[in-house]
């Protein structure tokens, strides 16, 4: 088995992998025991080729790095699939905002956008949010690029500037977002975010405040840990208070009364000051969202110079995993009826506790194969594992690295032995025969 792998991909690093899985058969898109076409493992984005995605064409270049696995997820829009757990969370948040925040004419204050294209420009994803050109979040190893100018959004914040520019001052954005990431029960290259933004005029912010007519939104001073250089302290504190009160009401609506909440200072390029909210749930402090006072430079560039505001973003998977006791993020992509029917409830606020599907234990298999010695990141390996193993692979850990001292000094290529541990199980609802076939297929493919 090892010799086969070495012959197929000589002149690369050797990796030792332990492989297995434990999710429902609904995750497994590729037939077990079949060998994928070579094109599935070919380098993405050959210059001169064109990618067709969501009805548009994108020329490929050296930045293009979309894998077949990720492309298969574009357009699924789980947050819009009725009775899906992510849809339930989205609808609960929408209902809360519709009921709690009403405009002058009885209409909802917040508008909702949940069907915006996940394809955005790099300007939308980074520059519009004041993310510097040399910021590590732009790295090709961490994002999915269609080409040098277009990408799959890494956050729903990519739509903030456009919606503000259109004249909106209170909105929610929901959508799938894409990031190259490690493999474990908490991480997946596609997940879903809900973004909230609200702007205030001077009148709106200071209404009901004693001597509010004498207070100002803006001043020219110095930036500190507590405020931006263009905001008055009074405006900053009122925005921060409204933001935290809004989010405390939201999580109380989702989790119930008596919830312990704490705020942790953090950093985002597009808000200052910035915070993360943590909630105490089942004896643990869990981070559920990030938020902050919007950077005035962003607001000004979108044409709302006379307003100030706040923004927040939360992960729908994180909330659903906590609220419904879903143990593995891959389950959200399952098409197994045993999973989906658990969330077909008559009322969106009805309590649901996920019931595990699999009765088979984890399966472990070790193999060895080579990976490139240059221009390689761990996320390249994770994409390869997901392309071959699909959602049957539960977890991948790097457990050891070894470089042969003589080989490294006498040859151009490094001979670095890296040991990975891939953990999983036999597949929920599967069979022992199914698992054995898959193990043979995994070894053969690599």
C-alpha positions as CSV (number, residue, x, y, z in Angstrom):
1,X,0.0,0.0,0.0
2,X,2.8,2.4,0.9
3,X,4.8,1.6,-2.3
4,X,1.7,2.3,-4.4
5,X,1.4,5.7,-2.8
6,X,5.0,6.5,-3.3
7,X,5.0,5.6,-7.0
8,X,2.0,7.8,-7.7
9,X,3.4,10.9,-6.1
10,X,7.2,10.8,-5.9
11,X,9.3,13.8,-5.0
12,X,6.9,15.0,-2.2
13,X,6.7,14.9,1.6
14,X,5.7,11.7,3.2
15,X,2.6,11.8,5.5
16,X,1.2,9.1,7.7
17,X,-2.6,9.4,8.1
18,X,-5.0,7.7,10.3
19,X,-8.4,7.7,8.7
20,X,-12.0,7.1,9.8
21,X,-15.5,8.6,10.0
22,X,-18.7,8.6,11.9
23,X,-21.5,10.6,10.2
24,X,-24.6,9.6,8.4
25,X,-24.6,8.1,4.9
26,X,-26.3,11.2,3.7
27,X,-23.0,13.0,3.9
28,X,-21.2,10.6,1.5
29,X,-21.6,12.0,-2.0
30,X,-19.0,9.8,-3.7
31,X,-19.7,6.1,-4.1
32,X,-17.7,3.9,-1.7
33,X,-15.0,1.8,-3.3
34,X,-14.9,3.9,-6.6
35,X,-11.8,5.7,-7.7
36,X,-12.3,9.4,-8.3
37,X,-11.4,10.9,-11.7
38,X,-7.9,12.2,-11.9
39,X,-9.3,15.7,-12.6
40,X,-10.8,15.8,-9.1
41,X,-7.3,15.9,-7.7
42,X,-5.8,18.2,-10.4
43,X,-4.5,21.6,-9.4
44,X,-7.3,24.1,-9.5
45,X,-7.3,27.3,-11.6
46,X,-5.1,26.4,-14.7
47,X,-4.5,29.8,-16.4
48,X,-6.6,30.2,-19.4
49,X,-9.5,28.1,-18.2
50,X,-12.9,29.4,-17.2
51,X,-15.0,28.5,-14.1
52,X,-18.8,28.6,-14.5
53,X,-20.5,29.4,-11.2
54,X,-24.0,30.5,-10.4
55,X,-24.6,31.6,-14.0
56,X,-21.4,33.6,-14.4
57,X,-18.0,33.0,-15.9
58,X,-14.8,33.6,-14.1
59,X,-11.3,33.4,-15.8
60,X,-8.9,31.2,-13.8
61,X,-5.4,32.4,-12.8
62,X,-2.7,31.6,-10.2
63,X,-5.1,32.6,-7.4
64,X,-7.8,30.2,-8.2
65,X,-8.0,27.4,-5.6
66,X,-11.6,26.1,-5.4
67,X,-11.8,22.4,-4.7
68,X,-14.6,20.2,-6.1
69,X,-15.8,19.6,-2.5
70,X,-16.4,23.3,-1.9
71,X,-17.9,23.9,-5.3
72,X,-20.5,21.2,-4.6
73,X,-21.7,23.2,-1.6
74,X,-22.2,26.6,-3.4
75,X,-25.9,27.2,-3.9
76,X,-27.1,24.7,-1.3
77,X,-28.2,27.6,1.0
78,X,-29.0,25.5,4.0
79,X,-30.2,28.6,5.9
80,X,-33.1,28.8,3.4
81,X,-34.0,25.1,3.5
82,X,-37.3,24.9,5.5
83,X,-37.1,23.0,8.8
84,X,-33.3,22.7,8.5
85,X,-31.7,23.5,11.9
86,X,-29.9,26.5,10.4
87,X,-33.2,27.7,9.0
88,X,-34.8,27.4,12.4
89,X,-32.1,29.6,14.0
90,X,-32.4,32.2,11.3
91,X,-36.1,32.3,11.6
92,X,-36.0,32.7,15.4
93,X,-33.6,35.6,15.1
94,X,-35.7,37.2,12.4
95,X,-38.9,36.8,14.5
96,X,-37.1,38.4,17.5
97,X,-36.0,41.4,15.5
98,X,-39.3,41.8,13.8
99,X,-41.2,41.8,17.1
100,X,-38.7,43.9,19.2
101,X,-37.8,46.6,16.7
102,X,-40.6,48.4,14.8
103,X,-40.4,51.5,12.8
104,X,-42.7,54.6,12.9
105,X,-45.4,53.0,10.7
106,X,-45.5,49.7,12.4
107,X,-43.2,48.0,9.9
108,X,-40.0,46.0,10.9
109,X,-37.1,48.3,11.5
110,X,-34.6,45.7,10.3
111,X,-34.7,44.4,6.7
112,X,-33.4,40.9,6.0
113,X,-31.2,39.8,3.1
114,X,-30.7,36.0,3.0
115,X,-30.1,35.3,-0.7
116,X,-27.2,37.4,-1.8
117,X,-24.6,35.7,-4.0
118,X,-21.6,34.3,-2.1
119,X,-19.3,35.4,-4.9
120,X,-17.9,38.8,-4.1
121,X,-14.9,40.9,-5.1
122,X,-11.8,41.0,-3.1
123,X,-12.6,44.7,-2.6
124,X,-15.9,43.9,-1.0
125,X,-14.5,41.2,1.2
126,X,-11.4,43.1,2.4
127,X,-10.9,46.7,1.2
128,X,-14.4,47.9,1.9
129,X,-13.9,46.7,5.5
130,X,-10.6,48.6,5.9
131,X,-8.6,45.3,6.0
132,X,-5.0,46.2,5.1
133,X,-3.4,44.8,2.0
134,X,-0.9,42.9,4.1
135,X,-3.4,41.5,6.6
136,X,-3.0,37.8,7.1
137,X,-6.7,37.2,6.6
138,X,-6.2,37.8,2.9
139,X,-3.9,34.8,2.5
140,X,-4.6,32.4,-0.4
141,X,-4.1,29.5,2.1
142,X,-7.1,30.7,4.2
143,X,-9.6,31.7,1.5
144,X,-11.3,30.3,-1.6
145,X,-10.4,32.5,-4.6
146,X,-12.1,32.2,-8.0
147,X,-9.3,34.4,-9.4
148,X,-7.3,37.4,-8.3
149,X,-10.3,39.7,-8.2
150,X,-13.2,37.4,-7.1
151,X,-13.7,35.0,-4.2
152,X,-16.2,33.2,-2.2
153,X,-17.0,35.5,0.7
154,X,-15.2,34.8,3.9
155,X,-17.8,36.6,6.0
156,X,-21.2,38.2,5.5
157,X,-19.6,41.6,6.4
158,X,-18.6,41.7,2.7
159,X,-22.0,43.1,2.0
160,X,-22.0,45.8,4.6
161,X,-20.7,48.6,2.4
162,X,-23.0,48.0,-0.5
163,X,-26.1,47.9,1.7
164,X,-25.1,51.0,3.6
165,X,-24.4,52.8,0.3
166,X,-27.9,51.9,-0.8
167,X,-29.3,54.0,2.0
168,X,-30.2,51.2,4.6
169,X,-29.5,51.9,8.3
170,X,-30.8,48.7,9.9
171,X,-30.4,45.3,8.3
172,X,-29.6,41.6,8.8
173,X,-27.6,39.6,6.3
174,X,-27.6,35.8,6.4
175,X,-25.5,33.5,4.1
176,X,-23.0,30.8,3.6
177,X,-19.4,31.8,4.0
178,X,-16.2,30.0,3.0
179,X,-12.8,29.6,4.7
180,X,-10.1,27.0,4.3
181,X,-9.8,25.4,7.7
182,X,-8.7,22.4,9.7
183,X,-10.7,19.3,10.0
184,X,-12.5,18.5,13.3
185,X,-16.0,18.4,14.7
186,X,-16.2,22.2,15.0
187,X,-14.7,23.3,11.6
188,X,-15.9,23.0,8.0
189,X,-14.9,24.9,4.9
190,X,-18.5,26.2,4.5
191,X,-20.5,27.6,7.3
192,X,-23.2,30.2,7.8
193,X,-23.2,33.6,9.4
194,X,-25.9,36.2,10.4
195,X,-24.8,39.8,10.3
196,X,-26.6,42.8,11.9
197,X,-26.0,46.5,11.4
198,X,-27.7,49.6,12.8
199,X,-27.0,53.3,12.2
200,X,-28.2,56.2,14.4
201,X,-28.6,59.8,13.6
202,X,-27.9,62.4,16.3
203,X,-31.6,62.7,17.1
204,X,-32.1,58.9,17.3
205,X,-29.2,58.3,19.6
206,X,-29.8,61.1,22.0
207,X,-33.6,61.0,22.2
208,X,-34.7,60.5,25.8
209,X,-31.2,61.5,27.2
210,X,-31.2,64.4,29.6
211,X,-29.8,67.5,27.9
212,X,-29.5,65.3,24.8
213,X,-29.9,68.3,22.4
214,X,-26.5,69.6,23.6
215,X,-24.7,66.3,22.9
216,X,-22.7,65.7,19.7
217,X,-21.9,62.6,17.7
218,X,-18.5,63.7,16.5
219,X,-15.3,65.5,17.6
220,X,-11.7,65.6,16.6
221,X,-9.6,64.0,19.4
222,X,-7.2,61.0,19.7
223,X,-8.1,57.3,19.5
224,X,-8.0,55.3,22.7
225,X,-9.0,51.8,23.8
226,X,-12.5,53.1,24.5
227,X,-13.3,55.2,21.5
228,X,-12.5,56.3,18.0
229,X,-10.8,59.7,17.3
230,X,-13.9,61.0,15.5
231,X,-16.5,59.9,18.1
232,X,-17.5,61.7,21.3
233,X,-17.3,59.6,24.5
234,X,-21.1,60.1,25.0
235,X,-21.9,58.7,21.5
236,X,-19.6,55.8,21.9
237,X,-21.0,54.7,25.3
238,X,-24.6,55.0,24.0
239,X,-23.9,53.0,20.9
240,X,-22.1,50.3,23.0
241,X,-25.0,50.2,25.5
242,X,-27.6,49.8,22.7
243,X,-25.5,47.1,21.0
244,X,-25.0,45.0,24.2
245,X,-28.6,45.4,25.2
246,X,-29.8,44.3,21.8
247,X,-27.6,41.2,21.8
248,X,-28.4,40.3,25.4
249,X,-32.1,40.3,24.5
250,X,-31.3,38.2,21.5
251,X,-29.4,35.4,23.3
252,X,-32.0,35.5,26.1
253,X,-34.7,34.9,23.5
254,X,-32.6,32.0,22.1
255,X,-31.3,30.4,25.3
256,X,-33.9,31.4,27.8
257,X,-33.9,33.5,31.0
258,X,-31.2,33.3,33.7
259,X,-28.4,33.2,31.2
260,X,-25.0,34.4,32.4
261,X,-23.3,36.6,29.8
262,X,-19.8,38.2,29.8
263,X,-18.1,40.6,27.3
264,X,-14.5,40.1,26.2
265,X,-12.5,42.9,24.5
266,X,-11.1,41.9,21.1
267,X,-10.0,43.4,17.8
268,X,-11.7,43.6,14.3
269,X,-10.4,46.0,11.5
270,X,-13.9,47.3,10.9
271,X,-15.1,48.0,14.5
272,X,-13.7,49.9,17.5
273,X,-14.1,49.2,20.3
274,X,-14.8,45.6,19.6
275,X,-16.2,42.8,21.8
276,X,-17.0,39.1,21.9
277,X,-19.9,37.8,23.8
278,X,-19.6,34.6,25.8
279,X,-22.4,32.7,27.5
280,X,-22.3,30.2,30.3
281,X,-23.9,27.0,29.0
282,X,-23.7,23.6,30.6
283,X,-20.9,24.8,32.8
284,X,-18.7,26.2,30.0
285,X,-18.1,29.7,28.7
286,X,-18.9,29.7,25.0
287,X,-18.1,32.5,22.5
288,X,-21.2,33.0,20.4
289,X,-20.6,36.3,18.5
290,X,-18.4,39.2,17.7
291,X,-19.5,42.9,17.6
292,X,-18.5,46.5,18.0
293,X,-18.9,50.2,17.2
294,X,-18.5,50.6,13.4
295,X,-15.4,52.3,12.2
296,X,-16.5,55.8,11.1
297,X,-14.2,55.7,8.0
298,X,-16.3,52.7,6.7
299,X,-19.6,54.5,7.4
300,X,-18.3,57.7,5.8
301,X,-17.1,56.0,2.7
302,X,-20.6,54.4,2.2
303,X,-22.2,57.9,2.3
304,X,-23.6,58.0,5.8
305,X,-21.3,60.7,7.2
306,X,-24.0,62.1,9.6
307,X,-24.5,58.7,11.3
308,X,-22.8,56.3,13.7
309,X,-23.6,52.7,14.3
310,X,-22.8,49.2,15.5
311,X,-22.4,45.8,13.8
312,X,-22.4,42.2,15.0
313,X,-21.8,38.8,13.4
314,X,-22.7,35.3,14.7
315,X,-22.3,31.8,13.4
316,X,-25.5,29.9,12.9
317,X,-23.8,26.5,13.2
318,X,-22.3,27.4,16.6
319,X,-25.7,28.4,17.9
320,X,-27.5,25.4,16.5
321,X,-24.8,23.0,17.9
322,X,-25.3,24.5,21.4
323,X,-29.1,24.8,21.3
324,X,-29.9,21.4,19.7
325,X,-26.9,19.4,21.1
326,X,-25.6,18.6,17.6
327,X,-22.1,17.2,18.2
328,X,-20.5,17.5,14.7
329,X,-20.6,20.3,12.2
330,X,-20.7,17.9,9.2
331,X,-24.2,16.8,10.2
332,X,-25.7,20.0,8.9
333,X,-24.9,18.8,5.4
334,X,-26.6,15.4,5.9
335,X,-29.5,14.5,3.6
336,X,-30.4,11.5,5.8
337,X,-34.1,11.7,6.7
338,X,-33.3,10.5,10.3
339,X,-31.4,13.7,10.8
340,X,-33.7,16.1,9.0
341,X,-37.0,14.9,10.4
342,X,-35.9,15.7,13.9
343,X,-36.2,19.4,13.1
344,X,-39.6,19.3,11.4
345,X,-41.4,21.1,14.2
346,X,-44.7,22.9,14.2
347,X,-43.3,26.0,15.9
348,X,-39.9,27.5,15.4
349,X,-39.2,28.1,19.1
350,X,-40.0,24.5,20.0
351,X,-37.2,22.7,21.9
352,X,-35.3,20.0,20.0
353,X,-32.6,17.7,21.2
354,X,-30.6,15.9,18.5
355,X,-30.7,12.1,18.7
356,X,-27.5,10.4,17.4
357,X,-27.8,8.2,14.3
358,X,-24.8,5.9,14.3
359,X,-24.5,2.6,16.3
360,X,-21.1,1.8,14.8
361,X,-17.7,2.6,16.5
362,X,-14.9,4.6,15.0
363,X,-12.7,2.9,12.4
364,X,-8.9,3.7,12.2
365,X,-6.7,3.2,9.2
366,X,-3.0,4.3,8.7
367,X,-1.6,5.1,5.3
368,X,1.5,7.0,3.9
369,X,1.7,9.4,1.0
370,X,3.8,12.3,-0.3
371,X,2.9,16.0,-0.4
372,X,4.8,18.9,-2.0
373,X,7.8,20.4,-0.2
374,X,7.2,24.0,-1.5
375,X,4.2,26.3,-1.8
376,X,2.2,24.1,0.5
377,X,0.0,24.9,3.5
378,X,-1.8,22.6,5.9
379,X,-5.1,23.8,4.4
380,X,-4.0,22.3,1.1
381,X,-3.9,18.9,2.8
382,X,-7.3,19.4,4.5
383,X,-8.8,20.2,1.1
384,X,-7.3,17.0,-0.3
385,X,-8.6,14.9,2.5
386,X,-12.1,16.4,2.1
387,X,-12.0,15.8,-1.7
388,X,-11.2,12.1,-1.2
389,X,-12.9,11.3,2.0
390,X,-15.9,13.6,1.8
391,X,-17.7,14.1,5.1
392,X,-16.8,10.6,6.3
393,X,-13.5,12.1,7.7
394,X,-14.2,13.3,11.2
395,X,-10.9,14.8,12.4
396,X,-7.4,15.3,11.3
397,X,-4.5,16.1,13.7
398,X,-0.8,16.7,13.1
399,X,0.9,14.6,15.7
400,X,4.6,14.5,14.7
401,X,7.1,15.8,12.2
402,X,10.6,14.4,11.3
403,X,13.2,15.7,8.9
404,X,16.0,13.4,7.8
405,X,19.2,15.4,8.4
406,X,21.3,13.8,5.6
407,X,18.5,14.0,3.0
408,X,17.8,17.6,3.8
409,X,21.4,18.6,3.3
410,X,22.3,16.6,0.2
411,X,19.2,16.8,-1.9
412,X,17.1,19.7,-3.2
413,X,13.9,18.3,-1.9
414,X,13.2,17.9,1.8
415,X,12.4,14.4,3.1
416,X,10.2,15.3,5.9
417,X,8.1,12.6,7.6
418,X,4.9,14.2,9.0
419,X,2.5,12.1,10.9
420,X,-1.2,13.0,10.8
421,X,-4.0,11.3,12.7
422,X,-7.4,11.2,10.9
423,X,-10.2,10.2,13.3
424,X,-13.7,9.1,12.5
425,X,-16.1,6.1,12.4
426,X,-18.0,3.6,10.3
427,X,-20.7,5.9,9.1
428,X,-24.1,6.4,10.7
429,X,-26.5,3.8,9.7
430,X,-23.9,2.1,7.6
431,X,-22.6,-1.4,7.8
432,X,-19.3,-3.2,8.7
433,X,-19.0,-4.2,5.0
434,X,-19.5,-0.6,3.9
435,X,-16.7,0.5,6.2
436,X,-14.2,-2.2,5.0
437,X,-14.9,-1.2,1.4
438,X,-14.3,2.4,2.2
439,X,-11.0,1.7,3.9
440,X,-9.8,-0.2,0.8
441,X,-11.0,2.6,-1.4
442,X,-9.2,5.3,0.7
443,X,-5.8,3.4,0.5
444,X,-6.2,2.8,-3.3
445,X,-7.1,6.4,-4.1
446,X,-4.1,7.9,-2.4
